[in-house]
Structures are given as C-alpha cells and as structure tokens.
C-alpha cells in the first residue's frame, strides 16, 4: 500500500511523460498484487494484463506520436485540487459507515453471495463462481460489456483511420 | 528495433508461451481464474509484443487488419448468436439450459461459447487499436525522415 501511495505521488510530480507512463504501469502491477492478496485473482489477472500491459503499450505508442516532454504551463490548479480534496474527504468520511472489512455480517455476504456459492454447483456445474456469475447470472451485462468494447474499438478505428485519409 | 538481437531471440521464445497461456486461460475460465476477457487481452499482448519487436509489417502478415476487423464482429455475433440459439431451442434469450439435454451441461456449453466470443472480440479490438496507433506513428516518422 505504501508503494501504491509513493507511485501515485510520483505520477503527479514527475514531468517526463515517459516516466509517468511507466509509473502508471507500475501502479497497475502493484494493484494486481493487492488484488491477489485479497483473493480476487480474476480481477488481478485483468489488472495485470490490461493496466500494466496493454494500456502502457498504447500510451507509449501515443507518446511516440506526441513526444515525451510535458509542454503545458505549470501553474497551480487550486480549483481542481480543492474539488479533489473535497471528494476525497467525503469518501473518507463515508468509510466508517461501511461494514468492517471482511465482516460476515456485511450486506453482500448475507444476501446474494451465499446464494451464488450454494447454487452454482447444482445449477451451472462449474467450479469458478466468478465466471458463473459473469457469464451466466449476469450474461446480459456481459453482452453489454462486449458491445461496449466493440463500439469503442470501432470508434477508435474510425477516429484514427479517418484523420489519416484526410491528411493524404 | 532490428538491432536488438537478444530482445528478438527472447521474445521469439516467449511468444508461443504467451499465446498458449492465453488459450489455457480461455479454455479453463470455468475451472480456474480467468475467462474470455483476460484471455483475449493476453492473446493480443502476445501479438502486440511481436509487432513491437518485429515491426508492424510483419504483424500485419500474421494478423491482417481486415481479418482482425472481421473478428471484432464475429466475437460479438457469436455471443449474441448463442442468445438467439437458446431462443430457437425454446428458452429465453441467453438461457443456456436449453443448449443440452441436461441443464447444467447446457450452462457449461453456453459459458464456454460466450467466453470464446468475448475473447475473440477483446483480442481483435486490442490488436486493431495497436495496429492503428503504430500505423500513424510509422507514418509520422516517415514524413519526418522525408523532410530532413
């Protein structure tokens, strides 16, 4: 967790964009480690592959286009900082109202989770409950997510490929 | 990147394992951690690595852009198609129980099929985005070289 904080602070302070991209990759990898410790292996998998892998590569590809120095004006952005601090303070204020971490009385543990865990072997017959929830109980959501990825991909391709044609 | 001999040899050695691991994650999403999304990303990471080290031209030979574009749609259609097949078999949309005589087997088949659809779409979207990005980069460098 300390490393996470340090990396986040470094991302804000460092001005070289190349370093920022690599640091955000490091941040994602640390997050993946945290998820593994929390036994959320599926999420850790995604975080390591997408956050640390693909998005870093894509950001690097973008940097190759735009150059790696930050040429923006370095003025203090007091307004945004105030808003971020306020939002953070509200989130921290809300934390004590949440059930204690890992507490068996938390709403998610008394309501749907036991049902999923008990019924999955009988109703669906596969050992990985996470996959069962994603692909079966919530298959409509997942279909929507795939559609989002599809649309996003098409959108990016249209934007980038379209501009190129105009230039020629 | 042509001069990095060690990098090229090591990457060449690594890529089959990355692709194999992606297929393992894809096929075992129902038993272990992972699933279509993770598998698709890992698979595309393998191909992107290839493209980074050996150049966009050779990546295009492995994964022609038109084929990649087609696969983006095929994945989504496979997912939605499973839904319509279950409707034809008498169930509701995406009700996998109707895919086989035994309901649990039907669910199993359904999950494998839609995970495959997810994997195909995710992998091809990532590859397509990478190809478009690097294509523009290469064009820019070409133009810069030309003006010098």
Contacts between the chains, C-beta under 8 A, distances in Angstrom:
chain1	res1	chain2	res2	distance
A	41	B	33	3.8
A	42	B	33	4.9
A	42	B	34	6.6
A	42	B	35	7.0
A	42	B	38	7.3
A	44	B	33	7.9
A	45	B	25	7.5
A	45	B	33	5.7
A	45	B	34	5.6
A	45	B	38	4.6
A	46	B	37	6.3
A	46	B	38	5.6
A	46	B	41	7.2
A	49	B	38	5.8
A	49	B	41	4.1
A	49	B	42	5.4
A	49	B	45	6.3
A	50	B	41	5.4
A	53	B	41	7.0
A	53	B	45	4.9
A	54	B	41	5.9
A	54	B	44	6.9
A	54	B	45	6.1
A	54	B	48	7.1
A	54	B	126	5.7
A	54	B	130	8.0
A	57	B	45	7.9
A	57	B	48	5.8
A	57	B	52	7.0
A	57	B	130	6.9
A	58	B	129	6.6
A	58	B	130	6.8
A	58	B	133	6.2
A	61	B	130	6.9
A	61	B	133	4.0
A	61	B	134	5.6
A	61	B	137	6.1
A	62	B	133	6.7
A	64	B	134	8.0
A	64	B	137	4.6
A	65	B	133	7.7
A	65	B	136	6.2
A	65	B	137	5.5
A	65	B	140	6.2
A	122	B	104	7.6
A	123	B	103	7.5
A	123	B	104	7.0
A	123	B	107	7.0
A	124	B	104	6.1
A	124	B	107	4.2
A	124	B	108	7.1
A	124	B	111	7.4
A	125	B	104	3.4
A	125	B	105	7.3
A	125	B	107	6.4
A	125	B	108	5.8
A	126	B	30	3.9
A	126	B	31	7.1
A	126	B	107	7.5
A	126	B	108	5.9
A	126	B	111	6.6
A	127	B	30	7.1
A	127	B	31	5.4
A	128	B	29	6.8
A	128	B	30	5.5
A	128	B	31	6.0
A	128	B	32	6.5
A	128	B	33	7.1
A	130	B	33	7.4
A	130	B	35	7.8
A	131	B	29	5.1
A	131	B	30	5.4
A	131	B	35	5.2
A	131	B	111	6.5
A	131	B	115	7.4
A	132	B	30	7.8
A	132	B	111	7.2
A	134	B	35	6.7
A	135	B	29	7.9
A	135	B	35	7.0
A	135	B	36	7.9
A	135	B	110	7.7
A	135	B	111	4.4
A	135	B	114	5.6
A	135	B	115	6.0
A	136	B	96	6.6
A	136	B	107	5.8
A	136	B	110	7.1
A	136	B	111	5.9
A	139	B	83	8.0
A	139	B	94	4.5
A	139	B	96	7.9
A	139	B	110	7.9
A	139	B	114	6.6
A	140	B	93	7.9
A	140	B	94	6.6
A	142	B	79	7.9
A	142	B	114	7.0
A	142	B	118	6.9
A	143	B	79	5.7
A	143	B	80	6.7
A	143	B	83	7.1
A	143	B	94	7.0
A	143	B	114	7.7
A	146	B	75	7.0
A	146	B	76	5.6
A	146	B	79	5.6
A	146	B	117	6.8
A	146	B	118	5.4
A	146	B	121	5.4
A	146	B	122	7.8
A	147	B	76	6.5
A	149	B	121	5.9
A	149	B	122	6.0
A	149	B	125	5.5
A	150	B	72	6.1
A	150	B	73	7.5
A	150	B	75	7.8
A	150	B	76	4.9
A	150	B	121	5.8
A	150	B	125	6.9
A	152	B	125	7.2
A	153	B	72	5.7
A	153	B	121	7.9
A	153	B	124	7.7
A	153	B	125	3.4
A	153	B	128	5.9
A	153	B	129	6.4
A	154	B	72	7.3
A	156	B	129	5.3
A	156	B	132	6.8
A	157	B	69	7.6
A	157	B	128	5.9
A	157	B	129	7.3
A	157	B	132	5.7
A	160	B	132	4.5
A	160	B	133	7.1
A	160	B	136	6.2
A	161	B	132	6.0
A	164	B	135	7.6
A	164	B	136	6.4
A	164	B	139	6.9
